[in-house]
Amino acid sequence: MQSKILNKKAALESFRAECRQRNISITPQRVAIYSALMGSTEHPSAEDIYNRVKSDFPDISVDTVYRTLSTFSQMGLVNVVEGYGEPKRYDPDIEPHHHFRCNRCNRIVDFQDTGFDKLKVPAIIRRKFSVSGIRVVVEGLCDKCRRKKR
């Protein structure tokens, strides 16, 4: 428990330092949004984050949460996990990793795989575009939905 508290303090201090370096105001709302995101073990949507912080900030809008998360993404503090027709979800884990997405319940699970990390970008893509990273999304039914299907 003590290490979680220290990790959260370190993450918040790193967040504040990054904001100061980029001349971005450190508002209580931004700190609350960042804390809610970092405290998540899932990949929350902006609405999920909004629901977590609105009790402390009743006047905060969903739009403010969206814009703040977009700013965090541009700063490299979070990754955006795009869905197919679903709302954007946000991933506080910015280390390289991949995702499994359930087609039924939309659950997203992080996983590591060195084989996927070493995927070669096709030549046609390398010639036309500047690739900054590779993230693989594997889709199917999660363990919970597979059990329900039987």
N, C-alpha and C positions, 0 to 999 in steps of 0.2 A: 504494500500500500504506500509506504514512504517513497519508493522509487517512482510510482505513478505521479505523486504530487511533485516530486523534483522534476520529472520529465515534462509535466504540464507547465511548471514554472519556467523551465528552460525554453519550451516551445513558445510561450507567451513573450519571453524576453527576446527571443530570436525574431518573432513577429514584429514586436515594437521596433527593434533595430532595423529591420527591413523597411518598415514604414518610414522611419526617420531618414534612412539613406535615400529613399525615393521621394522625400518631401510630401508624404501622404499623411494627413491628419489621423491621429490615433484617437478615435472617438469611442465612447463607451459602447455604442452599437456595433462598431467594427470589432472591438475586442470580444463582445458577446457572441457575434456571429462566428468569429474565428474559434472561440472556445467551444461553441456548440458543435462545430464541424470537427475539431480535433478530438472531441470527446465521443465521437461516433465510431462505432465498430462496423458500420454499414457504409453505404454510398448514398447519403441523403440527397434529396432534391432541395431546391430553394424553399419549397413549401414546408418540407420537413424542418428545415432550419428555422424558418419563420415561426412555426408552431412551438419550437423549443425556446425562442427568445421573446415572444410577444408578451409573456406574463411579466417579464422584467421591463419590457419596453412596449407598453400598450399602444403607443402612437406610431410604432414602426410599421412600414408598409412592406408588402411582398416585393414591390418594385425595388425598394432600398436593399432588401436581401439579395435579389437578383443582381443588381448593379455592384454590390459589395463582393459577391462571389465571383463575378466577372473580373473585377479588379484583382482579387486574390489570384485568379487564374493567370491573368496577364503578368502578375508579379512572380509567378512560378511557385506560389505557396500551396496550391491545390491543382489537381488535374480534373478536367471535365470528362465524364463518361457519357458519351452520347447514346441515346436510345433510338430505336426505330419508331418514331411517332410518339415516344414517351418523353416526359420532361427530362431535361438534362439532370444528371446526377453528378455529385462532386466527391472526389476521392482525396482525403487528406494525406494519403501515402504517396509521396512524390518520388519515391525510389522506383527504379524500373521493375515492373511486374506486369502480369497479364490478368485477364478477367474471364470468368465463366458467367454467362448470363442465362437465367432460366426463362424459357419462352412462355411459360405459363404464369408464374408469379412475379417475374422481373427481378428476382433476387440476383445480386451480383456478388461473386466471390473472387477474392484475389488469389492468385497462385503464381509460383515461380517455376520456370522451366528453362534450363540453359539452351535446349534445342531451339525453342522459340526465340530466345535472345539472340541467337546466331543466324536467324533467317537472313537470306541474301535478298536484297531488294532487286527486283527485275531491272535489267539494263534499260528498257524503255522508260521506266519511271525515273531511274537515275539520270538519264539524258535530259528529260523534260523538267524535272523537279529537284529541289533541294530537300532531301529527307533529313528530318531532325530526330527521328526516333521511330521505333517499331513497338506497337502494342497489339497483341493478339487478343481477339474476343472469341471464345469458344461458346457455342450456344447449344442448348438442349433442355432436358428436364433435370431439375435439381433432385437431390435425394428425397426431399419431402414430397415433391410433386410426383415422382416416380412411384413412391409408396401409395399415394392416393389413387393412382391410375389402376393399380392391380386389383 
